Amino acid sequence: MSGKQHNATPAAADKLAAPAVEKVDHLRFHRRHAHLAAPFGNGWFARKAEGFARFFGTPVFLGAQTLIVVGWVCINTFGLVRFDIYPFILLNLAFSLQSAYAAPLILLAQTRQAERDKAHADADAQHREALAVANTQRQDMAALTSAQIMELLKQNTELTTLTKNLSERIEVLAAELHKKLLQDAPAINRR
């Protein structure tokens, strides 16, 4: 052994033997769609609009709206205060105003969510395709390695057979030489 090989530590030998591992960014296909993360953009208004649109579908909003409508109707029906008498035109106007703002916000939120879902689906499809390509490459490498191993095994078998044949031939020649020497030995002794 050379001095360098003899002085190498097992950890150093493992580092030399281990293949270099490439760091993979698992979100690389999703990063280009990061701008879609906020449905209404990234500003103050966007955050407030998204919060408002999300609040419309909550039980708190529905419960609060129901309490306000029941209170509104009771106050105006039983005569405590009469600012909106039956048929409650002001209440209808308030609902119309709420609908005028709520519907576009909800539609905008749904559109942006659909864009985000499509972008994520596209990124996932690209990621699956990259995985399929990598898997195909690994399978091709495995097939190549397997073929190389089979070729080496075939060569090893041929070498083993050749070695066996040569060993048998050497044994036969050694036996013939021994026999020849034993036959020639009395002739040599007579001289």
MODELLER restraints for C-alpha pairs under 7 A, 6 or more apart:
rsr = mdl.restraints
at = mdl.atoms
rsr.add(forms.Gaussian(group=physical.xy_distance, feature=features.Distance(at['CA:29:A'], at['CA:123:A']), mean=4.91, stdev=0.5))
rsr.add(forms.Gaussian(group=physical.xy_distance, feature=features.Distance(at['CA:29:A'], at['CA:126:A']), mean=6.85, stdev=0.5))
rsr.add(forms.Gaussian(group=physical.xy_distance, feature=features.Distance(at['CA:29:A'], at['CA:127:A']), mean=6.52, stdev=0.5))
rsr.add(forms.Gaussian(group=physical.xy_distance, feature=features.Distance(at['CA:30:A'], at['CA:120:A']), mean=6.49, stdev=0.5))
rsr.add(forms.Gaussian(group=physical.xy_distance, feature=features.Distance(at['CA:30:A'], at['CA:123:A']), mean=5.49, stdev=0.5))
rsr.add(forms.Gaussian(group=physical.xy_distance, feature=features.Distance(at['CA:33:A'], at['CA:119:A']), mean=6.33, stdev=0.5))
rsr.add(forms.Gaussian(group=physical.xy_distance, feature=features.Distance(at['CA:36:A'], at['CA:116:A']), mean=5.77, stdev=0.5))
rsr.add(forms.Gaussian(group=physical.xy_distance, feature=features.Distance(at['CA:39:A'], at['CA:50:A']), mean=6.83, stdev=0.5))
rsr.add(forms.Gaussian(group=physical.xy_distance, feature=features.Distance(at['CA:39:A'], at['CA:109:A']), mean=5.91, stdev=0.5))
rsr.add(forms.Gaussian(group=physical.xy_distance, feature=features.Distance(at['CA:39:A'], at['CA:112:A']), mean=5.15, stdev=0.5))
rsr.add(forms.Gaussian(group=physical.xy_distance, feature=features.Distance(at['CA:39:A'], at['CA:113:A']), mean=6.58, stdev=0.5))
rsr.add(forms.Gaussian(group=physical.xy_distance, feature=features.Distance(at['CA:40:A'], at['CA:46:A']), mean=4.65, stdev=0.5))
rsr.add(forms.Gaussian(group=physical.xy_distance, feature=features.Distance(at['CA:40:A'], at['CA:50:A']), mean=6.36, stdev=0.5))
rsr.add(forms.Gaussian(group=physical.xy_distance, feature=features.Distance(at['CA:53:A'], at['CA:102:A']), mean=6.86, stdev=0.5))
rsr.add(forms.Gaussian(group=physical.xy_distance, feature=features.Distance(at['CA:53:A'], at['CA:105:A']), mean=5.73, stdev=0.5))
rsr.add(forms.Gaussian(group=physical.xy_distance, feature=features.Distance(at['CA:53:A'], at['CA:106:A']), mean=5.52, stdev=0.5))
rsr.add(forms.Gaussian(group=physical.xy_distance, feature=features.Distance(at['CA:55:A'], at['CA:61:A']), mean=6.42, stdev=0.5))
rsr.add(forms.Gaussian(group=physical.xy_distance, feature=features.Distance(at['CA:75:A'], at['CA:81:A']), mean=5.85, stdev=0.5))
rsr.add(forms.Gaussian(group=physical.xy_distance, feature=features.Distance(at['CA:76:A'], at['CA:82:A']), mean=4.97, stdev=0.5))
rsr.add(forms.Gaussian(group=physical.xy_distance, feature=features.Distance(at['CA:76:A'], at['CA:83:A']), mean=6.83, stdev=0.5))
rsr.add(forms.Gaussian(group=physical.xy_distance, feature=features.Distance(at['CA:76:A'], at['CA:84:A']), mean=6.11, stdev=0.5))
rsr.add(forms.Gaussian(group=physical.xy_distance, feature=features.Distance(at['CA:76:A'], at['CA:85:A']), mean=5.80, stdev=0.5))
rsr.add(forms.Gaussian(group=physical.xy_distance, feature=features.Distance(at['CA:84:A'], at['CA:90:A']), mean=5.96, stdev=0.5))
